[in-house]
C-alpha cells in the first residue's frame, strides 16, 4: 500500500471511527480506541504492506521485577511469533504493546477499524492479566499464560 493509499485509508478510518478531529490520526497516526491510546505506524520504505499498531498499556513501577518477568513470559507464550510484543518506550517507563498488521489493497476502513479495535482490546486484556499475575502473592500466571504440557516445540 503506497503512502497515498494509506492516507486515503486513514481519512476513511477517521470517518468510520467517528472522529470529530481527524488531524491526529492523519498527521501522526494517533487515535484513542476506547480507553487505549494507540499510534498507527506505516513506513512504506521498510514494508509498504506493514502497519504497526502501538498501544500504551501503563507505566512500569519502580519495583517491577515480577512485572518485567511476566511481560517477558507473555512475549514468549502469547507473542504470536513476534506479531505481538511488549516493550518499554525508551524515553519513559511506558509499557507498549506493538502488533503487526498486514495491509492489503482490498482492506476496507471498517475492517481496519475492527482489527485495530480488536488489537487494543486484546492488548488491554493481556496487560490486565500480567498486572494481575504480579499482584498475586505467589506470582503464578493464569493457565492461558503458561505453556501446557505437550504444547512445547
Backbone as CSV, one residue per row, in Angstrom:
resi,resn,N_x,N_y,N_z,CA_x,CA_y,CA_z,C_x,C_y,C_z
1,UNK,0.856,-1.160,0.000,0.000,0.000,0.000,0.908,1.231,0.000
2,UNK,0.725,2.090,-0.959,1.539,3.304,-1.046,1.149,4.287,0.055
3,UNK,1.978,5.295,0.232,1.682,6.331,1.230,0.367,7.036,0.917
4,UNK,0.115,7.314,-0.353,-1.137,7.979,-0.742,-2.348,7.092,-0.458
5,UNK,-2.249,5.805,-0.771,-3.344,4.878,-0.483,-3.575,4.780,1.022
6,UNK,-2.494,4.745,1.787,-2.601,4.665,3.238,-3.267,5.917,3.804
7,UNK,-2.907,7.079,3.286,-3.508,8.332,3.763,-5.012,8.348,3.480
8,UNK,-5.399,7.879,2.296,-6.836,7.790,1.976,-7.541,6.820,2.922
9,UNK,-6.885,5.711,3.218,-7.452,4.732,4.143,-7.635,5.362,5.527
10,UNK,-6.658,6.137,5.987,-6.777,6.802,7.291,-7.908,7.824,7.301
11,UNK,-8.086,8.537,6.200,-9.187,9.503,6.118,-10.528,8.795,6.264
12,UNK,-10.674,7.671,5.600,-11.912,6.894,5.720,-12.025,6.254,7.104
13,UNK,-10.893,5.846,7.659,-10.882,5.271,9.009,-11.379,6.297,10.020
14,UNK,-10.955,7.528,9.880,-11.402,8.599,10.781,-12.915,8.761,10.701
15,UNK,-13.457,8.654,9.505,-14.906,8.754,9.330,-15.607,7.576,10.001
16,UNK,-15.110,6.371,9.764,-15.707,5.162,10.350,-15.638,5.209,11.879
17,UNK,-14.518,5.717,12.406,-14.328,5.782,13.854,-15.109,6.923,14.488
18,UNK,-15.680,7.790,13.656,-16.465,8.902,14.182,-15.626,9.978,14.840
19,UNK,-14.414,10.165,14.352,-13.539,11.172,14.939,-13.977,12.567,14.509
20,UNK,-14.190,13.443,15.484,-14.569,14.828,15.183,-13.383,15.577,14.581
21,UNK,-12.182,15.271,15.071,-10.966,15.891,14.551,-10.028,14.766,14.127
22,UNK,-9.815,14.634,12.846,-9.008,13.526,12.335,-7.537,13.888,12.166
23,UNK,-7.147,15.104,12.515,-5.777,15.541,12.256,-4.736,14.697,13.001
24,UNK,-5.019,14.306,14.236,-4.073,13.476,14.984,-3.829,12.141,14.302
25,UNK,-4.883,11.561,13.772,-4.762,10.282,13.072,-4.063,10.466,11.732
26,UNK,-4.493,11.432,10.960,-3.937,11.633,9.622,-2.476,12.079,9.696
27,UNK,-2.173,13.035,10.581,-0.828,13.606,10.628,0.176,12.771,11.407
28,UNK,-0.279,12.096,12.461,0.664,11.411,13.345,0.294,9.961,13.648
29,UNK,-0.830,9.477,13.123,-1.241,8.103,13.376,-1.831,7.879,14.752
30,UNK,-2.124,8.937,15.487,-2.628,8.798,16.854,-4.144,8.682,16.861
31,UNK,-4.619,7.723,17.660,-6.057,7.535,17.803,-6.331,6.919,19.169
32,UNK,-7.451,7.268,19.746,-7.882,6.672,21.011,-8.922,5.610,20.669
33,UNK,-8.696,4.408,21.160,-9.598,3.294,20.916,-10.137,2.878,22.269
34,UNK,-11.357,3.283,22.556,-11.887,3.081,23.903,-11.047,3.879,24.872
35,UNK,-10.422,3.204,25.827,-9.557,3.862,26.809,-8.079,3.766,26.442
36,UNK,-7.782,3.171,25.301,-6.401,2.889,24.930,-5.894,3.917,23.919
37,UNK,-4.718,4.485,24.219,-4.044,5.366,23.272,-3.243,4.501,22.316
38,UNK,-3.409,4.755,21.024,-2.720,3.955,20.018,-2.053,4.859,18.994
39,UNK,-1.005,4.334,18.396,-0.321,5.000,17.297,-0.198,3.983,16.174
40,UNK,-0.628,4.375,14.994,-0.513,3.547,13.804,0.711,4.020,13.029
41,UNK,1.634,3.102,12.775,2.872,3.451,12.090,2.966,2.681,10.790
42,UNK,3.144,3.432,9.704,3.274,2.852,8.364,4.516,3.455,7.735
43,UNK,5.473,2.618,7.387,6.701,3.067,6.747,6.875,2.292,5.445
44,UNK,6.384,2.851,4.321,6.452,2.123,3.056,7.877,1.861,2.578
45,UNK,8.860,2.629,3.060,10.249,2.358,2.674,10.741,1.051,3.286
46,UNK,10.197,0.699,4.435,10.564,-0.562,5.096,9.729,-1.711,4.543
47,UNK,8.406,-1.558,4.588,7.481,-2.569,4.077,6.146,-1.884,3.835
48,UNK,5.785,-1.716,2.590,4.572,-0.947,2.284,3.290,-1.646,2.711
49,UNK,3.360,-2.907,3.055,2.161,-3.636,3.478,2.131,-3.925,4.971
50,UNK,3.011,-3.278,5.720,3.073,-3.495,7.160,2.538,-2.271,7.891
51,UNK,1.622,-2.528,8.792,1.141,-1.500,9.715,1.477,-1.996,11.110
52,UNK,2.128,-1.142,11.891,2.382,-1.474,13.279,1.445,-0.637,14.134
53,UNK,0.755,-1.300,15.029,-0.149,-0.626,15.943,0.480,-0.711,17.325
54,UNK,0.792,0.447,17.878,1.408,0.514,19.207,0.376,1.062,20.180
55,UNK,0.161,0.322,21.257,-0.802,0.749,22.269,-0.078,0.917,23.597
56,UNK,-0.370,2.031,24.269,0.234,2.299,25.572,-0.608,1.624,26.644
57,UNK,0.035,0.774,27.429,-0.680,-0.005,28.430,-0.642,0.621,29.812
58,UNK,0.468,1.177,30.191,0.617,1.739,31.527,2.072,2.028,31.798
59,UNK,2.369,2.347,33.037,3.731,2.692,33.428,4.322,1.578,34.271
60,UNK,5.547,1.260,33.986,6.257,0.243,34.743,6.631,0.817,36.111
61,UNK,6.174,0.173,37.194,6.505,0.695,38.526,7.994,0.513,38.834
62,UNK,8.480,1.259,39.826,9.906,1.187,40.183,10.318,-0.216,40.583
63,UNK,9.579,-0.841,41.471,9.864,-2.212,41.889,9.099,-3.146,40.963
64,UNK,9.720,-3.520,39.859,8.962,-4.208,38.814,9.577,-5.524,38.362
65,UNK,10.341,-6.168,39.214,10.985,-7.414,38.802,9.971,-8.463,38.351
66,UNK,8.919,-8.684,39.146,7.916,-9.682,38.773,7.150,-9.252,37.523
67,UNK,6.843,-7.965,37.415,6.117,-7.469,36.246,6.969,-7.620,34.990
68,UNK,8.247,-7.306,35.087,9.149,-7.465,33.943,9.206,-8.924,33.522
69,UNK,9.306,-9.804,34.485,9.338,-11.233,34.173,8.036,-11.669,33.492
70,UNK,6.892,-11.195,34.003,5.598,-11.556,33.413,5.475,-11.022,31.992
71,UNK,5.997,-9.820,31.730,5.959,-9.254,30.383,6.791,-10.105,29.431
72,UNK,7.984,-10.487,29.861,8.836,-11.312,29.008,8.212,-12.687,28.759
73,UNK,7.565,-13.248,29.776,6.868,-14.520,29.583,5.717,-14.364,28.587
74,UNK,5.001,-13.252,28.680,3.903,-13.014,27.749,4.432,-12.905,26.318
75,UNK,5.571,-12.264,26.133,6.164,-12.195,24.791,6.463,-13.589,24.263
76,UNK,6.943,-14.449,25.144,7.299,-15.810,24.731,6.065,-16.665,24.471
77,UNK,5.125,-16.626,25.404,3.967,-17.522,25.341,2.867,-16.981,24.430
78,UNK,2.584,-15.697,24.526,1.454,-15.118,23.792,1.890,-14.122,22.736
79,UNK,3.132,-14.186,22.301,3.647,-13.206,21.352,3.269,-13.449,19.913
80,UNK,2.624,-14.585,19.642,2.158,-14.894,18.289,3.283,-14.769,17.267
81,UNK,4.410,-15.386,17.588,5.520,-15.416,16.645,6.100,-14.041,16.347
82,UNK,6.076,-13.150,17.320,6.616,-11.815,17.123,5.603,-10.826,16.598
83,UNK,4.380,-11.258,16.395,3.342,-10.365,15.886,2.794,-9.449,16.972
84,UNK,3.015,-9.809,18.223,2.532,-9.004,19.344,3.610,-9.038,20.424
85,UNK,4.213,-7.888,20.698,5.279,-7.866,21.692,5.101,-6.706,22.654
86,UNK,5.477,-6.955,23.894,5.537,-5.910,24.901,6.931,-5.290,24.843
87,UNK,6.997,-3.997,25.079,8.285,-3.321,25.137,8.178,-2.136,26.078
88,UNK,9.322,-1.523,26.320,9.380,-0.351,27.174,9.806,0.822,26.307
89,UNK,8.984,1.861,26.279,9.306,3.035,25.483,10.592,3.653,26.030
90,UNK,11.592,3.865,25.187,12.912,4.290,25.675,12.931,5.601,26.463
91,UNK,12.068,6.550,26.131,12.115,7.868,26.770,11.331,7.930,28.083
92,UNK,10.687,6.831,28.454,9.880,6.823,29.679,9.799,5.403,30.199
93,UNK,8.966,5.204,31.191,8.714,3.857,31.706,7.373,3.338,31.213
94,UNK,6.928,3.801,30.054,5.655,3.360,29.495,5.798,1.984,28.861
95,UNK,4.903,1.077,29.248,4.846,-0.243,28.647,3.970,-0.127,27.403
96,UNK,4.489,-0.625,26.285,3.821,-0.513,24.995,3.672,-1.907,24.411
97,UNK,2.518,-2.162,23.800,2.329,-3.393,23.040,2.336,-3.005,21.569
98,UNK,3.145,-3.708,20.798,3.194,-3.477,19.356,2.678,-4.729,18.665
99,UNK,1.703,-4.527,17.797,1.188,-5.635,16.993,1.364,-5.285,15.529
100,UNK,1.738,-6.274,14.756,1.891,-6.109,13.318,0.590,-6.468,12.623
101,UNK,0.308,-5.707,11.600,-0.920,-5.918,10.845,-0.578,-5.779,9.374
102,UNK,-0.977,-6.748,8.564,-0.698,-6.714,7.123,-1.770,-5.909,6.409
103,UNK,-1.326,-4.954,5.619,-2.234,-4.131,4.821,-2.382,-4.748,3.438
104,UNK,-3.600,-4.837,2.987,-3.877,-5.287,1.625,-4.774,-4.239,0.974
105,UNK,-4.677,-4.127,-0.341,-5.430,-3.084,-1.033,-6.932,-3.223,-0.871
106,UNK,-7.405,-4.441,-0.696,-8.855,-4.664,-0.579,-9.377,-4.373,0.828
107,UNK,-8.488,-3.957,1.730,-8.879,-3.691,3.112,-9.812,-2.488,3.186
108,UNK,-10.951,-2.689,3.812,-11.897,-1.580,3.971,-11.594,-0.849,5.276
109,UNK,-11.991,0.417,5.368,-11.802,1.145,6.629,-12.513,0.465,7.801
110,UNK,-13.671,-0.136,7.545,-14.397,-0.845,8.604,-13.592,-2.039,9.107
111,UNK,-12.983,-2.777,8.177,-12.164,-3.930,8.573,-10.935,-3.493,9.362
112,UNK,-10.314,-2.398,8.931,-9.149,-1.894,9.651,-9.541,-1.438,11.052
113,UNK,-10.653,-0.695,11.161,-11.098,-0.234,12.481,-11.404,-1.423,13.396
114,UNK,-12.070,-2.433,12.856,-12.373,-3.618,13.652,-11.091,-4.303,14.103
115,UNK,-10.123,-4.408,13.208,-8.863,-5.072,13.544,-8.082,-4.319,14.608
116,UNK,-7.960,-2.997,14.462,-7.190,-2.266,15.470,-7.952,-2.181,16.787
117,UNK,-9.279,-2.195,16.727,-10.071,-2.249,17.960,-9.843,-3.578,18.668
118,UNK,-9.792,-4.660,17.895,-9.512,-5.981,18.471,-8.112,-6.011,19.083
119,UNK,-7.148,-5.400,18.393,-5.782,-5.337,18.901,-5.755,-4.603,20.238
120,UNK,-6.431,-3.455,20.299,-6.461,-2.673,21.544,-7.116,-3.464,22.672
121,UNK,-8.220,-4.135,22.373,-8.923,-4.929,23.393,-8.043,-6.074,23.868
122,UNK,-7.452,-6.792,22.924,-6.613,-7.935,23.275,-5.394,-7.489,24.082
123,UNK,-4.775,-6.386,23.681,-3.615,-5.859,24.409,-3.998,-5.499,25.837
124,UNK,-5.151,-4.858,25.988,-5.622,-4.481,27.325,-5.860,-5.701,28.191
125,UNK,-6.429,-6.744,27.597,-6.672,-7.981,28.345,-5.352,-8.634,28.755
126,UNK,-4.380,-8.650,27.838,-3.076,-9.225,28.164,-2.414,-8.436,29.294
127,UNK,-2.452,-7.111,29.212,-1.842,-6.259,30.232,-2.523,-6.474,31.577
128,UNK,-3.842,-6.521,31.583,-4.578,-6.744,32.837,-4.188,-8.083,33.445
129,UNK,-4.024,-9.108,32.604,-3.604,-10.418,33.094,-2.209,-10.390,33.687
130,UNK,-1.316,-9.681,33.039,0.058,-9.573,33.536,0.094,-8.839,34.867
131,UNK,-0.620,-7.737,34.941,-0.658,-6.969,36.190,-1.263,-7.814,37.307
132,UNK,-2.313,-8.552,36.991,-2.947,-9.407,37.999,-1.978,-10.477,38.493
133,UNK,-1.180,-11.030,37.587,-0.209,-12.055,37.960,0.793,-11.489,38.952
134,UNK,1.264,-10.295,38.688,2.297,-9.724,39.554,1.740,-9.270,40.887
135,UNK,0.437,-9.145,40.989,-0.168,-8.717,42.244,-0.534,-9.896,43.140
136,UNK,-0.392,-11.107,42.641,-0.676,-12.265,43.486,0.534,-12.549,44.364
137,UNK,0.304,-13.080,45.517,1.408,-13.330,46.448,2.356,-14.402,45.931
138,UNK,1.845,-15.367,45.160,2.705,-16.430,44.657,3.262,-16.108,43.289
139,UNK,2.745,-15.077,42.605,3.236,-14.724,41.289,2.936,-15.770,40.233
140,UNK,1.909,-16.565,40.439,1.561,-17.604,39.465,0.722,-17.006,38.357
141,UNK,1.002,-17.453,37.144,0.278,-16.947,35.984,-0.994,-17.730,35.768
142,UNK,-2.018,-17.087,35.205,-3.199,-17.842,34.834,-2.841,-18.870,33.774
143,UNK,-3.667,-19.887,33.642,-3.332,-21.001,32.758,-3.139,-20.581,31.314
144,UNK,-3.777,-19.502,30.860,-3.622,-19.122,29.464,-2.289,-18.416,29.194
145,UNK,-1.503,-18.138,30.234,-0.211,-17.502,30.037,0.945,-18.472,30.237
146,UNK,0.668,-19.694,30.631,1.720,-20.687,30.834,1.548,-21.792,29.790
147,UNK,2.655,-22.278,29.245,2.540,-23.393,28.309,1.992,-24.628,29.025
148,UNK,1.084,-25.282,28.391,0.515,-26.503,28.931,1.400,-27.689,28.548
149,UNK,1.374,-28.775,29.327,2.162,-29.956,28.961,1.810,-30.408,27.543
150,UNK,2.832,-30.762,26.799,2.621,-31.210,25.425,2.539,-30.074,24.426
151,UNK,2.617,-28.819,24.888,2.497,-27.677,23.991,3.879,-27.100,23.629
152,UNK,4.924,-27.714,24.107,6.278,-27.220,23.823,6.719,-27.688,22.451
153,UNK,7.499,-26.849,21.779,8.021,-27.215,20.460,9.169,-28.166,20.602
